[in-house]
């Protein structure tokens, strides 16, 4: 006999349960609960969590245990009860679904396990799983909430805008210090790219900006008269390289992740090589408007703001210099990331070159 019954059989099973419960008081999730229980019965699921999810598969793993108020790195697939996938992390799934893009990020993503930042049902099935472990579970809609209540009954009393879902999760890593975790990844990147970062160590970040690193690739062109005029002046690492605040400079840049994924560039060939090219975009050096401080630097004639790490990278550079800034998410796109290329809590790399003003 097939394990999965037809949709008609499932509906009959649900109706049978409903008919036995007519005398019960109806709440916002009562009908949904009866359907979810009928679905679980049809699937032969019996391993139920205290709040009401069903564990379908589980392997514990042998690494660190997942705790609240930390950060878990996961690979996952999320689908509805019929198996239709709504979210995933892996490239292979994107290719199978026909949605693969060369410019999209595929790989583990970070979830905060802090209360009200992770859905209750998801956190419940992760408890007891360790790094290296896996869990697959069916979670009812009323547990896919960021609110916390004292009991399963309390969750049932509150309406939800979510639908029942199956979460298939692999735990890749866990940390209680997400900044230090990112810095460790950056240091691993240095170790793997000693041709670019020959002597860089963890201790070489800017004193006031933990985790920000700068590596010069080609020396700046120094005006001898300006150098003589600045002799004897005190210089600190976060004071920039002496451009007047009203200076306009021009740069080419390429932004990428630690895994090499390019997400932005001003250089046409790099855009074409990495699936970013758009015929509607002009690929040429962009204008940078200097300021009194790195936080005052803007980009373009419309003076658009730029992320902190990008501005700090520029602040380290001299005229016609080429260099690389590498920094964790607090100086980039934070906990949420941006677009399909940059996930949350992701360190970024910007290779920048100061160039001549493009011809009109």
C-alpha positions as CSV (number, residue, x, y, z in Angstrom):
1,X,0.0,0.0,0.0
2,X,1.3,3.5,-0.8
3,X,2.3,5.5,2.2
4,X,0.9,8.7,0.8
5,X,-2.9,8.6,0.4
6,X,-4.7,10.6,-2.2
7,X,-6.0,14.1,-1.5
8,X,-9.6,12.7,-1.3
9,X,-8.6,10.2,1.4
10,X,-6.8,12.9,3.4
11,X,-9.9,15.1,3.3
12,X,-12.1,12.1,4.4
13,X,-9.7,11.5,7.3
14,X,-9.8,15.2,8.3
15,X,-13.6,15.2,8.1
16,X,-13.8,12.2,10.4
17,X,-11.7,14.0,13.0
18,X,-13.8,17.2,12.6
19,X,-17.0,15.2,13.1
20,X,-15.7,13.8,16.3
21,X,-14.8,17.2,17.6
22,X,-18.0,19.2,16.8
23,X,-18.8,19.6,20.5
24,X,-15.4,21.4,21.1
25,X,-15.1,25.1,21.2
26,X,-13.8,26.5,17.9
27,X,-10.8,28.9,18.0
28,X,-8.8,30.6,15.3
29,X,-6.6,27.5,14.7
30,X,-9.1,24.7,15.6
31,X,-9.9,23.7,12.0
32,X,-6.3,24.0,11.0
33,X,-5.2,21.9,13.9
34,X,-7.7,19.1,12.9
35,X,-6.4,19.2,9.3
36,X,-2.8,19.2,10.4
37,X,-3.4,16.2,12.8
38,X,-5.2,14.3,10.0
39,X,-2.3,15.0,7.6
40,X,0.2,13.7,10.3
41,X,-1.9,10.6,10.8
42,X,-2.0,9.8,7.1
43,X,1.8,10.2,7.0
44,X,2.2,7.8,10.0
45,X,3.9,10.5,12.1
46,X,4.1,9.9,15.9
47,X,7.1,11.8,17.2
48,X,5.4,15.0,18.4
49,X,7.0,17.9,20.1
50,X,5.5,19.5,23.3
51,X,4.2,22.4,21.3
52,X,2.7,20.3,18.5
53,X,5.2,19.9,15.6
54,X,6.0,16.4,14.2
55,X,9.6,15.2,13.8
56,X,9.9,13.3,10.5
57,X,13.7,12.7,10.5
58,X,16.5,13.6,12.9
59,X,20.2,13.0,13.5
60,X,21.7,14.7,16.5
61,X,25.2,15.6,15.2
62,X,28.4,15.7,17.4
63,X,29.3,19.4,17.5
64,X,28.2,22.3,19.6
65,X,24.6,22.2,20.8
66,X,22.2,24.9,19.6
67,X,21.3,27.4,22.3
68,X,19.0,30.4,22.6
69,X,20.6,33.8,22.1
70,X,23.1,32.6,19.6
71,X,23.6,32.3,15.8
72,X,23.1,29.1,13.9
73,X,24.5,28.5,10.3
74,X,22.1,26.3,8.4
75,X,21.3,24.7,5.1
76,X,17.6,24.2,4.6
77,X,14.6,23.5,2.4
78,X,11.2,24.8,3.3
79,X,8.0,23.3,1.6
80,X,4.3,23.1,2.2
81,X,2.7,19.8,3.3
82,X,2.2,18.8,-0.3
83,X,6.0,19.1,-0.9
84,X,6.0,22.4,-2.9
85,X,9.3,24.1,-2.1
86,X,9.1,27.8,-1.1
87,X,12.6,28.5,0.1
88,X,16.0,26.8,0.0
89,X,19.7,27.5,0.3
90,X,21.5,25.1,-2.1
91,X,22.6,25.6,-5.7
92,X,21.5,22.1,-6.7
93,X,17.9,22.8,-5.7
94,X,17.9,26.0,-7.7
95,X,19.1,24.2,-10.8
96,X,16.5,21.4,-10.3
97,X,13.8,24.1,-9.9
98,X,15.0,26.0,-12.9
99,X,15.7,29.2,-10.9
100,X,19.5,29.1,-10.8
101,X,21.2,32.5,-11.2
102,X,25.0,32.9,-11.5
103,X,24.8,36.1,-9.5
104,X,22.8,34.7,-6.6
105,X,24.2,33.4,-3.3
106,X,23.8,29.7,-2.5
107,X,25.0,28.2,0.7
108,X,24.5,28.3,4.5
109,X,22.6,31.2,6.0
110,X,22.6,32.5,9.5
111,X,19.6,32.5,11.8
112,X,19.6,34.3,15.2
113,X,18.2,32.1,17.9
114,X,17.4,35.0,20.1
115,X,13.8,35.1,21.3
116,X,11.4,36.9,18.9
117,X,14.0,36.7,16.1
118,X,13.4,33.1,15.2
119,X,10.0,31.4,14.8
120,X,9.0,29.4,17.8
121,X,8.3,26.2,16.0
122,X,11.7,26.3,14.2
123,X,13.6,27.0,17.5
124,X,11.8,24.1,19.2
125,X,12.8,21.5,16.6
126,X,16.4,22.8,16.7
127,X,16.7,22.3,20.4
128,X,18.8,19.2,21.1
129,X,20.3,19.2,17.6
130,X,24.1,19.7,17.5
131,X,26.4,21.0,14.8
132,X,26.6,18.4,12.1
133,X,23.1,17.2,12.8
134,X,19.9,17.3,10.7
135,X,16.2,17.6,11.5
136,X,13.1,17.5,9.3
137,X,9.8,18.4,10.8
138,X,6.3,19.4,10.0
139,X,5.4,22.7,11.8
140,X,1.8,23.9,12.1
141,X,1.1,27.5,11.1
142,X,0.4,28.7,14.6
143,X,3.9,27.8,15.7
144,X,5.5,29.8,12.8
145,X,5.3,33.0,14.8
146,X,7.9,35.2,16.4
147,X,5.8,35.7,19.5
148,X,6.2,33.5,22.6
149,X,3.5,32.1,24.8
150,X,3.5,29.8,27.8
151,X,1.9,26.6,26.4
152,X,0.7,24.8,23.3
153,X,-2.8,25.9,24.1
154,X,-1.8,29.6,24.2
155,X,-0.3,29.3,20.7
156,X,-3.6,27.8,19.4
157,X,-5.5,30.8,20.7
158,X,-3.6,33.3,18.5
159,X,-4.3,33.6,14.8
160,X,-1.4,33.3,12.3
161,X,-0.7,34.6,8.8
162,X,1.5,31.6,8.1
163,X,0.7,28.2,6.6
164,X,1.8,24.7,7.8
165,X,5.3,23.9,6.5
166,X,7.9,21.2,6.4
167,X,11.4,22.4,7.5
168,X,14.4,20.2,6.4
169,X,17.4,21.7,8.2
170,X,21.1,20.8,8.4
171,X,23.1,22.5,11.1
172,X,26.5,23.7,9.8
173,X,27.8,25.8,12.7
174,X,26.8,27.7,15.8
175,X,28.3,30.7,17.7
176,X,27.3,33.0,20.5
177,X,29.6,35.8,19.1
178,X,28.6,36.5,15.5
179,X,31.2,39.3,15.0
180,X,34.1,37.1,16.2
181,X,32.7,34.3,14.0
182,X,32.9,36.5,10.9
183,X,36.4,37.8,11.8
184,X,37.5,34.1,12.0
185,X,36.2,33.6,8.5
186,X,38.0,36.6,7.3
187,X,41.3,35.4,8.8
188,X,40.7,32.0,7.1
189,X,40.4,34.0,3.9
190,X,43.8,35.7,4.5
191,X,45.3,32.2,5.1
192,X,43.9,31.0,1.8
193,X,45.0,34.1,-0.2
194,X,48.5,34.8,1.1
195,X,49.4,36.1,-2.4
196,X,47.2,39.1,-1.7
197,X,47.5,39.3,2.1
198,X,51.0,38.1,2.7
199,X,51.3,39.3,6.4
200,X,47.8,40.1,7.5
201,X,46.7,38.7,10.8
202,X,43.6,39.0,13.0
203,X,45.4,41.8,15.0
204,X,45.8,44.0,12.0
205,X,42.2,45.4,12.0
206,X,41.7,49.2,12.6
207,X,41.8,49.9,16.3
208,X,38.4,51.6,16.4
209,X,36.7,49.3,13.9
210,X,37.1,45.8,15.0
211,X,37.2,43.4,12.0
212,X,37.9,46.0,9.3
213,X,41.1,45.2,7.3
214,X,42.8,47.1,4.5
215,X,45.5,45.8,2.2
216,X,47.2,48.1,-0.3
217,X,47.8,46.6,-3.7
218,X,49.6,49.4,-5.4
219,X,51.2,52.4,-3.7
220,X,49.6,55.9,-4.0
221,X,51.1,58.5,-6.2
222,X,52.3,61.2,-3.8
223,X,52.7,64.9,-4.7
224,X,56.2,65.8,-3.4
225,X,55.2,69.4,-2.5
226,X,52.2,68.2,-0.6
227,X,54.4,65.6,1.2
228,X,56.8,68.4,2.3
229,X,54.0,70.6,3.4
230,X,52.5,67.9,5.6
231,X,55.8,67.0,7.3
232,X,55.5,67.0,11.0
233,X,51.7,66.7,11.0
234,X,50.3,64.0,13.2
235,X,48.5,61.3,11.3
236,X,46.1,58.6,12.7
237,X,44.9,55.5,10.9
238,X,41.4,56.7,10.7
239,X,42.2,60.3,9.4
240,X,42.3,59.3,5.8
241,X,45.1,60.2,3.4
242,X,44.8,64.0,3.2
243,X,42.2,64.8,0.5
244,X,40.5,68.1,1.2
245,X,36.9,67.8,2.2
246,X,35.6,69.3,-1.1
247,X,37.7,66.9,-3.3
248,X,36.0,64.9,-6.0
249,X,37.8,61.7,-7.0
250,X,36.9,58.8,-9.3
251,X,37.2,55.1,-8.7
252,X,36.6,51.7,-10.2
253,X,35.5,49.0,-7.8
254,X,34.4,45.4,-7.5
255,X,32.5,44.0,-4.5
256,X,32.4,40.3,-3.7
257,X,31.8,37.7,-0.9
258,X,34.4,35.5,0.7
259,X,33.3,32.7,-1.6
260,X,34.2,34.8,-4.6
261,X,30.7,35.7,-5.7
262,X,30.8,39.1,-7.3
263,X,27.8,41.2,-6.5
264,X,28.7,44.7,-7.9
265,X,31.3,46.3,-10.2
266,X,32.0,49.3,-12.3
267,X,34.0,47.2,-14.8
268,X,32.2,45.9,-17.8
269,X,34.3,42.8,-18.4
270,X,33.9,41.7,-14.7
271,X,30.2,42.3,-14.9
272,X,29.9,40.1,-18.0
273,X,32.1,37.4,-16.6
274,X,30.0,37.2,-13.4
275,X,26.5,37.4,-14.8
276,X,25.9,41.0,-13.7
277,X,26.0,42.8,-17.0
278,X,23.1,45.0,-17.9
279,X,22.8,46.9,-21.1
280,X,21.0,49.7,-19.3
281,X,24.0,50.4,-17.1
282,X,27.1,52.5,-18.0
283,X,30.3,50.8,-16.9
284,X,32.8,53.5,-16.0
285,X,34.5,55.0,-13.0
286,X,32.1,56.5,-10.4
287,X,32.5,59.9,-8.7
288,X,33.3,60.0,-5.0
289,X,32.6,63.2,-3.0
290,X,35.1,63.5,-0.1
291,X,34.1,64.7,3.3
292,X,35.5,65.9,6.7
293,X,35.2,62.3,7.9
294,X,34.8,58.9,6.3
295,X,31.2,58.9,7.2
296,X,30.6,62.1,5.1
297,X,31.8,60.5,1.9
298,X,29.1,60.1,-0.8
299,X,28.9,58.6,-4.3
300,X,27.8,60.1,-7.6
301,X,26.4,63.4,-8.6
302,X,23.3,62.7,-6.5
303,X,25.6,62.2,-3.4
304,X,24.2,58.8,-2.5
305,X,25.3,57.4,0.9
306,X,27.6,54.4,1.0
307,X,28.1,51.6,3.5
308,X,30.6,52.1,6.3
309,X,33.1,49.4,5.2
310,X,33.2,50.9,1.7
311,X,33.8,54.4,3.1
312,X,36.5,53.1,5.5
313,X,38.3,51.5,2.6
314,X,38.3,54.8,0.7
315,X,39.5,56.6,3.8
316,X,42.7,54.4,3.9
317,X,43.6,55.2,0.3
318,X,45.9,57.8,-1.4
319,X,45.8,59.3,-4.9
320,X,45.8,56.7,-7.7
321,X,46.2,53.9,-5.1
322,X,44.6,50.4,-5.5
323,X,43.6,48.4,-2.4
324,X,41.2,46.0,-0.8
325,X,38.9,46.5,2.1
326,X,37.5,43.5,3.8
327,X,35.0,43.7,6.7
328,X,32.2,42.0,8.6
329,X,28.5,42.7,8.3
330,X,28.2,45.5,10.9
331,X,30.1,47.7,8.4
332,X,28.1,46.2,5.5
333,X,24.5,45.1,5.2
334,X,24.0,43.8,8.8
335,X,21.7,41.0,9.8
336,X,19.4,41.1,6.7
337,X,21.8,41.4,3.8
338,X,20.5,42.8,0.6
339,X,19.1,41.3,-2.6
340,X,19.8,37.8,-3.7
341,X,23.6,38.1,-3.6
342,X,24.4,39.2,-0.1
343,X,22.9,37.2,2.8
344,X,22.7,38.4,6.4
345,X,25.8,38.4,8.6
346,X,28.1,38.2,5.6
347,X,31.6,39.7,5.4
348,X,32.3,41.7,2.2
349,X,35.3,42.5,0.1
350,X,35.8,45.6,-2.0
351,X,38.7,46.0,-4.4
352,X,39.0,49.7,-5.2
353,X,41.3,51.7,-7.5
354,X,41.5,55.5,-7.7
355,X,41.6,56.5,-11.3
356,X,41.6,59.5,-13.6
357,X,38.3,61.3,-14.2
358,X,36.6,59.6,-17.2
359,X,36.4,61.7,-20.4
360,X,33.1,63.4,-21.1
